[in-house]
Amino acid sequence: MEFLASDALNGRGSGTRDEWIAASYLAAQMRKWGLEPLGDDGGFVQTVTLESVEVSGPPVLTVGETRFAHGKEMIATALAGARAAGKLQKYTAGADVGPDAVVLMPTLDQALAAATSRAAVTLVKASPANLKNWTQIAARPPSIPVRIVGVPPLPRPARVLLDAETYTALEKMAEGTPVTLEVQAKPAAKAYTWNAVGRLTGRDPLLSKDVILLTAHLDHLGTSAKAATGDTIYNGADDDASGCVAVLELMEALATGQRPKRTLVFTWFGSEEVGGHGAQFFIDRPPVPLETIVANLEFEMIGRPDGAVAAKTLWLTGYDRTNLGPELARRGARLVADPHPQQNFFMRSDNYTLALRGVVAQTVSSFGLHKEYHSTSDDVQHIDFAHMTEAIRSMLEPVRWLANSSFKPQWLPGKKP
C-alpha cells in the first residue's frame, strides 16, 4: 500500500509511466509467488495501444439543410467520433433503433438510454435544469472517446441537447431526414495503458479448466496543478491501491501450499479511471477463453469501513443479481448487499465490462461515500488497516472454497445486464 499510494508514483495516472511502474511492481510480485505470466513476450505486463483524438473546434449539427451551432441552439454533450451521421427517427416505444438512426426524444431516462444505445446520435429536449445551466454546460466541450487499437469500440451514441425551439423545429421535420454531427479534430495520437496478468493453474485435471478471475484497477488520477490544497498528488490509497493489495494478499495466500483445484487468474487493469480501457482490451483479447471464467470478483475501495453496514464488513455490487454473494457469505465472507443502490456501483467498475459479455462479475467494496474520494487526501494516512485486514481475511476461505468446488454461479432470472 505504501508503495502503490506513495508520492513516488505520482498518483498512478491512467496511461502514464507511473501506471506502467505500478504494473511492473505487480508483475514482480506475481513472479515472486510463482505464477505463470499471461502478458506480452512471456512477461506479466500487457501493453494496450490507444489512439486519442483532440477536438479543435465546436461541434456542428446539420439536419437536412439547416445547421445548428453548439452553445446556441444545441449542445453536444457526448461524441462517438469526429463525425456521426444517420436518418432522423422520432422515438416511439418498442421501435427498432439501429446504428443508422438519429433519435429525437423528449427526455432521456435509463430505460430510453438502453433502448437507444445502438443509435448513431440521440437528440434530447433539454430539461429546465439544462436550460438554466446552458452556458456552463456548453463551456465543457465534449471529447472524442479514446479508441483501443485493434478492439472494436463499444456501441455508444453521440448525444445532443436541444433547446425548446430547436426541438420543436425538428419534430416538424420528416422522418428519414439526413442528420450529421461533425467536429473539427487534430490527427490521432498514440498512447498506452498497461494490465498486469498472471495465472495459477489448478491441480485438478477437470476442474482446472474453470477459471476464477480476481481483479482490481491499478491506475488513479495522477497529479493536478489545480488541486484545492497545496498537495497536487492524487495518491489513490483507497481508490484503488486497497483493491490491488487485496488481490495481492489473496494471490499470495492461494499460491502458498497446495494449489486449488480450479485455475485462478489475477489481473490488475489499467486506465479504469478514464474509460476502462484495460478491461475492454482484456475482454476482447482474453488470455483464457471467456466461457471458462466461472466468476469475476473485482476489489474496489476496501481500505475504509462503510458506516452504512456493520463493522469490518464488505458489500457486493449486484448482490441480488446472482447467487454468488449469498454462497460466499454462507461460507464466512463478510459480504452483504450494496447499501447504496442509487449510486449504480454495479455499473461503475471494470466488472461491468465482463458482465456485459455474460461473465458473472461483481465488485467487492466498502466505499462509504467518504469525502476523500477522488481528492488529494485519499492517502495511506486515511486507510483503516484493521478493517482492511479483517475484510480480506474473511474473503480468503470463501474464495478458496470457490476455487476448489464445482459450484458455478448463475445470473438470477431477469437480472443479467
C-alpha positions as CSV (number, residue, x, y, z in Angstrom):
1,M,0.0,0.0,0.0
2,E,2.8,2.4,1.0
3,F,4.5,1.9,-2.4
4,L,1.4,2.0,-4.7
5,A,-0.1,5.0,-3.0
6,S,3.2,6.8,-2.4
7,D,4.1,10.2,-3.8
8,A,6.8,8.4,-5.8
9,L,4.1,7.1,-8.1
10,N,2.5,10.5,-8.7
11,G,-1.0,9.1,-8.3
12,R,-0.5,6.3,-10.9
13,G,-2.2,8.4,-13.6
14,S,-4.0,6.5,-16.3
15,G,-1.7,5.7,-19.2
16,T,1.3,7.3,-17.6
17,R,4.8,6.0,-16.9
18,D,3.8,5.8,-13.2
19,E,0.9,3.4,-14.1
20,W,3.4,1.3,-16.0
21,I,5.7,1.2,-12.9
22,A,2.7,0.1,-10.8
23,A,2.0,-2.7,-13.3
24,S,5.7,-3.7,-13.3
25,Y,5.7,-3.8,-9.5
26,L,2.6,-6.1,-9.5
27,A,4.3,-8.2,-12.2
28,A,7.3,-8.7,-9.9
29,Q,5.0,-9.9,-7.1
30,M,3.4,-12.4,-9.4
31,R,6.9,-13.7,-10.4
32,K,7.9,-13.9,-6.8
33,W,5.0,-16.2,-5.9
34,G,5.5,-18.5,-8.9
35,L,2.5,-17.5,-11.1
36,E,2.6,-18.1,-14.9
37,P,2.9,-15.0,-17.0
38,L,0.0,-14.1,-19.3
39,G,1.3,-10.8,-20.6
40,D,3.3,-9.8,-23.6
41,D,6.5,-11.7,-24.7
42,G,6.4,-14.2,-21.9
43,G,6.0,-11.5,-19.2
44,F,3.2,-10.4,-16.8
45,V,2.6,-7.0,-18.3
46,Q,0.1,-6.5,-21.1
47,T,0.6,-3.3,-23.2
48,V,-2.6,-1.8,-24.6
49,T,-2.2,0.7,-27.5
50,L,-4.6,3.5,-27.5
51,E,-5.5,6.2,-30.1
52,S,-6.6,9.6,-28.9
53,V,-8.1,12.5,-31.0
54,E,-8.1,16.0,-29.7
55,V,-11.1,18.2,-30.6
56,S,-10.1,21.5,-32.2
57,G,-13.4,23.2,-32.9
58,P,-17.0,23.3,-31.8
59,P,-19.4,20.6,-32.9
60,V,-22.0,21.4,-35.7
61,L,-25.3,19.7,-36.1
62,T,-26.8,19.6,-39.6
63,V,-30.4,18.4,-40.1
64,G,-31.4,18.5,-43.8
65,E,-30.2,21.9,-44.9
66,T,-30.3,23.5,-41.5
67,R,-27.2,24.0,-39.4
68,F,-27.3,24.3,-35.6
69,A,-24.4,25.8,-33.5
70,H,-23.0,24.3,-30.3
71,G,-23.8,26.5,-27.4
72,K,-26.7,28.3,-29.2
73,E,-29.5,26.0,-30.5
74,M,-27.9,22.8,-29.2
75,I,-25.1,21.4,-27.0
76,A,-23.2,18.2,-28.0
77,T,-22.6,16.6,-24.6
78,A,-21.0,13.3,-25.9
79,L,-19.3,12.3,-29.1
80,A,-18.6,8.9,-30.6
81,G,-16.1,10.2,-33.2
82,A,-15.3,13.2,-35.3
83,R,-18.4,12.5,-37.4
84,A,-21.7,10.7,-36.8
85,A,-24.5,10.5,-39.4
86,G,-27.8,8.9,-39.8
87,K,-31.5,9.5,-40.6
88,L,-33.9,11.3,-38.3
89,Q,-36.2,8.9,-36.3
90,K,-38.8,10.1,-33.8
91,Y,-38.7,7.8,-30.8
92,T,-41.7,5.5,-30.1
93,A,-41.8,2.8,-27.5
94,G,-40.8,-0.6,-29.0
95,A,-39.5,0.8,-32.3
96,D,-36.3,-0.7,-33.6
97,V,-33.3,1.6,-33.2
98,G,-30.4,0.7,-35.4
99,P,-26.9,2.1,-35.9
100,D,-28.0,4.5,-38.7
101,A,-30.7,6.1,-36.5
102,V,-30.6,9.7,-35.2
103,V,-33.3,9.5,-32.5
104,L,-35.3,12.5,-31.4
105,M,-36.7,12.1,-27.9
106,P,-38.4,14.4,-25.3
107,T,-36.3,13.1,-22.4
108,L,-33.6,10.5,-21.6
109,D,-34.0,8.3,-18.6
110,Q,-32.2,4.9,-18.1
111,A,-34.9,2.9,-20.0
112,L,-34.7,5.2,-23.0
113,A,-30.9,5.3,-22.9
114,A,-30.9,1.5,-23.0
115,A,-33.4,1.4,-25.9
116,T,-31.4,3.8,-28.0
117,S,-27.9,2.5,-27.1
118,R,-27.2,1.4,-30.7
119,A,-28.2,4.7,-32.3
120,A,-25.7,6.9,-34.1
121,V,-27.0,10.1,-32.3
122,T,-29.6,10.8,-29.7
123,L,-31.2,14.3,-29.8
124,V,-32.8,15.1,-26.5
125,K,-35.0,18.0,-25.5
126,A,-33.2,20.0,-22.8
127,S,-34.7,19.8,-19.3
128,P,-35.4,23.0,-17.3
129,A,-32.2,22.4,-15.3
130,N,-30.2,22.0,-18.6
131,L,-31.7,25.3,-19.9
132,K,-30.9,27.1,-16.6
133,N,-27.2,26.0,-16.8
134,W,-27.0,26.2,-20.6
135,T,-23.9,28.4,-20.7
136,Q,-22.0,26.4,-18.2
137,I,-22.8,23.1,-19.9
138,A,-21.7,24.5,-23.3
139,A,-18.4,25.6,-21.8
140,R,-17.4,22.0,-21.2
141,P,-16.8,20.8,-24.8
142,P,-17.2,17.1,-25.4
143,S,-14.2,14.9,-26.2
144,I,-13.9,12.1,-28.6
145,P,-13.5,8.7,-26.8
146,V,-10.1,7.1,-26.8
147,R,-10.0,4.1,-29.1
148,I,-8.3,0.9,-28.3
149,V,-6.3,-0.1,-31.3
150,G,-7.4,-3.5,-32.7
151,V,-10.5,-3.6,-30.5
152,P,-14.0,-2.8,-31.9
153,P,-15.4,0.2,-30.0
154,L,-18.4,-0.3,-27.7
155,P,-21.7,1.0,-29.2
156,R,-22.1,4.5,-27.9
157,P,-24.4,7.1,-29.5
158,A,-23.3,10.7,-29.6
159,R,-25.7,12.9,-27.5
160,V,-27.1,16.3,-28.2
161,L,-29.3,18.6,-26.1
162,L,-31.7,20.8,-28.0
163,D,-33.4,24.0,-26.8
164,A,-37.2,24.1,-26.9
165,E,-37.3,25.9,-30.2
166,T,-34.9,23.6,-32.0
167,Y,-36.7,20.5,-30.6
168,T,-40.0,21.8,-32.0
169,A,-38.4,22.5,-35.3
170,L,-37.0,19.0,-35.6
171,E,-40.4,17.5,-34.5
172,K,-41.9,19.1,-37.7
173,M,-39.3,17.6,-40.0
174,A,-39.9,14.3,-41.8
175,E,-38.6,11.1,-40.5
176,G,-35.6,9.9,-42.7
177,T,-34.2,13.5,-43.0
178,P,-30.4,13.1,-43.1
179,V,-28.5,14.3,-40.0
180,T,-24.8,14.8,-39.3
181,L,-22.9,15.8,-36.2
182,E,-19.4,16.9,-37.0
183,V,-16.5,18.4,-35.1
184,Q,-13.0,19.6,-36.1
185,A,-10.3,17.3,-34.7
186,K,-6.5,17.0,-34.8
187,P,-4.8,13.9,-36.2
188,A,-4.9,10.9,-34.0
189,A,-2.1,10.4,-31.4
190,K,-0.9,7.1,-29.9
191,A,-0.9,6.4,-26.2
192,Y,-0.6,3.3,-24.0
193,T,-2.0,1.7,-20.9
194,W,-1.0,-1.5,-19.1
195,N,-2.5,-4.5,-17.4
196,A,-0.7,-6.9,-15.1
197,V,-1.9,-10.6,-15.6
198,G,-0.8,-13.9,-14.2
199,R,-2.3,-17.4,-13.7
200,L,-2.2,-20.0,-11.0
201,T,-3.2,-23.2,-12.8
202,G,-5.5,-25.6,-10.9
203,R,-4.3,-29.0,-9.9
204,D,-7.4,-30.9,-10.9
205,P,-7.4,-32.2,-14.5
206,L,-11.1,-31.5,-15.0
207,L,-11.8,-28.5,-12.6
208,S,-8.7,-26.7,-13.7
209,K,-10.5,-25.8,-17.0
210,D,-12.6,-23.5,-14.9
211,V,-11.2,-20.0,-14.1
212,I,-11.8,-17.8,-11.1
213,L,-10.8,-14.2,-12.0
214,L,-9.7,-11.8,-9.2
215,T,-9.2,-8.2,-10.3
216,A,-8.6,-4.6,-9.3
217,H,-7.6,-1.5,-11.2
218,L,-4.1,-0.2,-10.8
219,D,-4.5,3.4,-12.0
220,H,-5.7,6.6,-10.4
221,L,-5.9,10.3,-11.2
222,G,-2.3,11.3,-11.3
223,T,-1.5,14.9,-10.4
224,S,-3.1,18.3,-10.9
225,A,-1.7,21.8,-10.6
226,K,-5.2,23.0,-9.8
227,A,-5.8,20.9,-6.6
228,A,-7.7,22.7,-3.9
229,T,-4.9,22.3,-1.4
230,G,-1.1,22.5,-1.8
231,D,-1.0,18.8,-2.3
232,T,-1.1,18.1,-6.0
233,I,-0.9,14.2,-6.0
234,Y,-4.0,12.1,-6.1
235,N,-2.4,9.1,-4.2
236,G,-5.5,6.8,-4.6
237,A,-4.8,4.8,-1.5
238,D,-8.5,3.6,-1.1
239,D,-9.1,4.0,-4.9
240,D,-7.8,1.6,-5.7
241,A,-4.5,0.7,-4.1
242,S,-6.6,-1.0,-1.5
243,G,-8.2,-3.3,-4.1
244,C,-4.7,-4.0,-5.6
245,V,-3.4,-5.0,-2.2
246,A,-6.5,-7.3,-1.6
247,V,-5.8,-9.2,-4.8
248,L,-2.1,-9.4,-4.0
249,E,-2.8,-10.8,-0.5
250,L,-5.3,-13.4,-1.9
251,M,-2.8,-14.3,-4.6
252,E,0.0,-14.9,-2.0
253,A,-2.3,-17.0,0.2
254,L,-3.7,-19.1,-2.6
255,A,-0.3,-19.7,-4.2
256,T,1.2,-20.9,-0.9
257,G,0.8,-24.7,-0.2
258,Q,-1.5,-27.0,-2.2
259,R,-2.9,-25.3,-5.3
260,P,-6.6,-25.0,-5.6
261,K,-8.4,-27.4,-8.0
262,R,-9.6,-24.6,-10.3
263,T,-7.4,-22.2,-12.1
264,L,-7.1,-18.6,-10.8
265,V,-6.2,-15.6,-13.0
266,F,-5.1,-12.4,-11.2
267,T,-5.5,-9.2,-13.2
268,W,-4.9,-5.6,-12.4
269,F,-6.4,-3.3,-15.1
270,G,-5.1,0.0,-16.4
271,S,-7.0,3.1,-17.3
272,E,-10.2,2.3,-15.4
273,E,-10.5,6.0,-14.4
274,V,-10.7,7.2,-18.0
275,G,-13.0,4.7,-19.5
276,G,-11.9,1.2,-18.5
277,H,-9.6,0.6,-21.5
278,G,-7.6,-2.1,-19.8
279,A,-10.6,-4.2,-19.0
280,Q,-12.1,-3.6,-22.5
281,F,-8.8,-4.9,-24.0
282,F,-8.8,-7.9,-21.7
283,I,-12.4,-8.9,-22.6
284,D,-11.7,-8.6,-26.3
285,R,-8.4,-10.4,-26.1
286,P,-8.9,-12.7,-23.1
287,P,-5.8,-14.7,-22.1
288,V,-8.2,-17.6,-21.3
289,P,-11.5,-18.3,-23.1
290,L,-14.3,-16.2,-21.8
291,E,-16.6,-19.2,-21.4
292,T,-14.2,-20.8,-18.9
293,I,-14.4,-17.8,-16.5
294,V,-16.8,-19.1,-13.8
295,A,-16.8,-15.8,-11.8
296,N,-15.0,-12.5,-11.5
297,L,-14.6,-10.7,-8.2
298,E,-13.3,-7.1,-8.6
299,F,-11.9,-5.4,-5.5
300,E,-12.6,-1.7,-5.3
301,M,-12.1,0.7,-2.4
302,I,-12.0,-1.6,0.6
303,G,-9.5,0.5,2.7
304,R,-12.1,2.1,4.9
305,P,-15.3,0.9,6.6
306,D,-18.7,1.9,5.4
307,G,-20.9,3.2,8.2
308,A,-24.0,2.0,6.3
309,V,-23.1,-1.6,7.1
310,A,-21.7,-3.5,10.2
311,A,-18.1,-3.0,11.2
312,K,-15.4,-4.9,9.2
313,T,-18.0,-5.7,6.6
314,L,-17.7,-5.6,2.8
315,W,-20.6,-5.3,0.3
316,L,-21.1,-6.8,-3.1
317,T,-22.5,-4.8,-6.1
318,G,-25.3,-6.6,-7.8
319,Y,-25.8,-8.8,-4.8
320,D,-29.4,-9.5,-5.9
321,R,-28.4,-10.3,-9.5
322,T,-26.6,-13.6,-8.9
323,N,-26.4,-16.4,-6.4
324,L,-22.6,-15.8,-5.8
325,G,-22.8,-13.3,-2.9
326,P,-25.1,-15.4,-0.7
327,E,-23.0,-18.5,-1.3
328,L,-19.7,-16.7,-0.3
329,A,-21.5,-15.2,2.7
330,R,-22.7,-18.6,3.8
331,R,-19.0,-19.7,3.9
332,G,-17.8,-16.8,6.1
333,A,-17.3,-13.9,3.7
334,R,-18.2,-10.6,5.4
335,L,-20.3,-9.7,2.4
336,V,-23.7,-8.0,2.3
337,A,-25.8,-6.3,-0.3
338,D,-24.6,-2.9,-1.6
339,P,-26.3,-0.3,0.7
340,H,-26.0,2.4,-2.0
341,P,-28.1,1.1,-4.9
342,Q,-28.9,4.6,-6.0
343,Q,-25.2,5.1,-6.9
344,N,-25.3,2.3,-9.6
345,F,-21.9,0.9,-8.4
346,F,-22.5,-2.4,-10.2
347,M,-22.1,-0.5,-13.5
348,R,-19.2,1.7,-12.3
349,S,-16.3,-0.7,-12.1
350,D,-14.4,-2.9,-14.5
351,N,-16.6,-5.9,-13.5
352,Y,-19.4,-4.4,-15.7
353,T,-17.4,-4.8,-18.9
354,L,-17.2,-8.6,-18.2
355,A,-20.8,-8.8,-17.0
356,L,-21.9,-7.4,-20.4
357,R,-20.2,-10.3,-22.0
358,G,-22.1,-12.8,-19.8
359,V,-19.5,-13.4,-17.1
360,V,-20.8,-13.4,-13.5
361,A,-18.8,-10.4,-12.5
362,Q,-19.3,-8.3,-9.3
363,T,-17.4,-5.8,-7.2
364,V,-16.4,-6.2,-3.6
365,S,-16.2,-2.9,-1.8
366,S,-16.7,-0.9,1.5
367,F,-16.8,2.6,0.0
368,G,-18.9,4.7,2.3
369,L,-19.0,7.8,0.0
370,H,-16.2,9.4,2.1
371,K,-15.1,13.0,1.2
372,E,-11.6,11.9,0.3
373,Y,-12.9,10.2,-2.9
374,H,-11.1,11.5,-5.9
375,S,-9.2,14.0,-3.8
376,T,-5.6,14.5,-3.0
377,S,-6.3,13.4,0.6
378,D,-7.0,9.8,-0.4
379,D,-3.7,8.7,1.1
380,V,-2.3,6.0,3.3
381,Q,-3.0,8.0,6.5
382,H,-6.7,7.6,5.9
383,I,-6.6,3.8,5.5
384,D,-8.1,1.6,8.3
385,F,-5.7,-1.3,8.1
386,A,-7.6,-3.3,10.8
387,H,-10.8,-3.1,8.8
388,M,-9.0,-3.9,5.6
389,T,-7.1,-6.9,7.1
390,E,-10.2,-8.5,8.6
391,A,-12.2,-7.9,5.4
392,I,-9.6,-9.5,3.2
393,R,-9.2,-12.4,5.6
394,S,-12.9,-13.0,5.6
395,M,-12.8,-13.5,1.8
396,L,-9.9,-16.0,1.8
397,E,-11.6,-19.2,2.8
398,P,-14.8,-18.5,0.7
399,V,-12.6,-17.8,-2.3
400,R,-10.6,-20.9,-1.6
401,W,-13.9,-22.9,-1.4
402,L,-15.0,-21.4,-4.7
403,A,-11.6,-22.4,-6.3
404,N,-11.9,-25.9,-5.0
405,S,-15.6,-26.6,-5.7
406,S,-17.6,-27.3,-8.8
407,F,-20.1,-24.6,-8.0
408,K,-20.8,-22.3,-10.9
409,P,-22.6,-19.0,-10.1
410,Q,-25.6,-18.1,-12.1
411,W,-27.5,-14.9,-13.0
412,L,-30.9,-14.8,-11.4
413,P,-33.9,-14.6,-13.8
414,G,-34.1,-11.2,-15.5
415,K,-31.0,-9.9,-13.7
416,K,-28.3,-10.4,-16.4
417,P,-27.3,-7.0,-17.8
